[in-house]
């Protein structure tokens, strides 16, 4: 095996180890199901592995994986069988104090509300507020216009506000902290 191929494998392995958990959390925010999140994460990294040598800007790897993840999610969400398939995992008892339990309850309520949004609204909110992408970056990841991103984000925030009440005022700013 040529040494540069081994070097590519090593670089990919290091990138995968460093970013796997973050990509998986993003996938979970998108789909609301850890098993589906694992599938989306695997598909995004497989796409990256196939394209590893073609990625010219190593600084753009996160954007490449995020785009693969969002597009894979939106593609899968359009399938009728996926919408019928539901997974319910039991939340483990951590034995934590009242503050941790309150944070956990808020996180669970937020995740449940996020799951009630249509896939494109959810993707727009995750890209904009979890990954802190601008409108143009979100539009590129979702393959749509900037106006569409703005309307999906506005409608998604309005729906979350309905579902969560006034408690949403601080939610988008803390989405990364809540779901990490």
N, C-alpha and C positions, 0 to 999 in steps of 0.2 A: 504494500500500500504506500503511495507517495506520501511524503512527509507533510505536504500542504493539505492533503485530504485529512490526515490525522489532526492537524492543527485546526481545520474547520470543525471537525467533530468535537474537539476539546473546547473550542470557543462556543459552539452551540450548547454543549453540555453545561458550561459555566453560565451562559445566559439563561438557559432553562432553569437551572437550580436557583438562580437569583430572582427570577420573575414569576415562577410557577404559581406561588400563592397569591400574588397580586392579580394575576390574570384570572385565576379561579374565583377570587372574590368579585371581580368585575363580572364574570360570567354569571355568578349567583345573583348579583343585583339585576342583571338583565332578565334571567329566566325564573328566579325564585325557587329553584330545585337543585340541590347539590349534585344529584346524579346527572342531570342534564348539564349542569355547570362543568362537571368533569368531562363530559363528551365534547362540549364546546371548546374547553381548554385544550383537550387533546387534538381536536381538529385544527385549531389555530396554530398550535406548535408544529403539527405535521405539515401544514402549509408553509410555515416558516422554514422547516427543515428542508423541504423540497426546493425552496427558493433561496436558501442561505447564501449561496455564492452569487446570486443575482442582486442581492441587496447591496447597493453601492455605498450608502451612507449608514454606517454602523450606529450612528446616533438616532436613526429613524426606526430602529428595530421595535421599540415600544409602540410607535404609531402603526407599524405594519401589523403587529400581532393584534393590537386593539381593533384595527380595521377588519382583519380576518374574523375576529371574535364577533363584532357587531353585525357584520354581513352574514356570518354563519347563523347567528341567532335570528335575525330577521327572516332569513330563508327558511329556517326550521319552524319559526312561529307561524308562517303562512300555511303550513301543512295541517290539515284538519285533524289528523290523528293525534298530533302533538297537543292540540288544544284540549282534547278529551282526556289525555293522560295526566293524572294528578299524582303527586307524591306527597306524603305527609310524614315528616320525621318528628319524633318526639324530642322535645327540648330537654337536654340533660339537666339534672338538678346539681347546681354548682355549690350549694351550701353557702353562698355569699350573703353578705349583709343587705340591709334595706336599700342602700344606694345602688349597689350592683344589681339588685333585683328590679329596681325602678328603671335603671338604664336598660336592662335586658327587656323589660316589658315595653319600653319606648321603642327599642330597636325592633322587637317583634311586631309591634303595631305599625311601625313605618314600613317594614318589609312586606307585611300583609297588604297595606294600602298600595304600595308600589306594584305588587302582583296584580292588582285590580285594573291597572292601566293597560291600554292596548300596547302591543309590542313596540311600535314606532315612537309613541310618547315616552315609554320607559327607556328606550335606547337614547332618545334625545336628552332626557334628564340625567341618565348615567354618564353620558359623554360630557355634557355641559357642567354638571356639578360634582360628580365623583372624580372625573379625570380632568376637570377644569379646562376643557377645550373651548376655544372660541367658536362662534357660529360657523365660520368657514371650515374649521377642522372637523366639527361635528357633521356638517353637510357632506364633506368628503368621505368620512367614515360611513355615513348612512346612504351615500349615493343619491342625494337629493339636493334641492336648492336651499339656499340660506333662509328664504322665506318659509319654506316647509319646516325647517328646524325651529324657527322662531314660533311658528304656530303650534307645532307639536309640544315644544317646551312650555308655552303659555297654557295650552289646554291641559297638559299633564300637571303643571303646578296648581291650576285651578281645581282640577279633580282631586289632587292630594289634599288641598285645603278643605274641600268638601268632606273628604273621608276622615281627616285628622283634626279638623277644626282649626282654631287659631294657633295651636301648637306648632303648625307648619312654619311659622314665621322664621324660626331658626333652623329648620331642618335642612334645606338645600346647602347652607353654608357648612353644616356639620355632617353631611352625608358620608364623607370619607371616614370621619372619626367613628360614627355610629356603626358602620358596616365593616370596619377593619378588625 
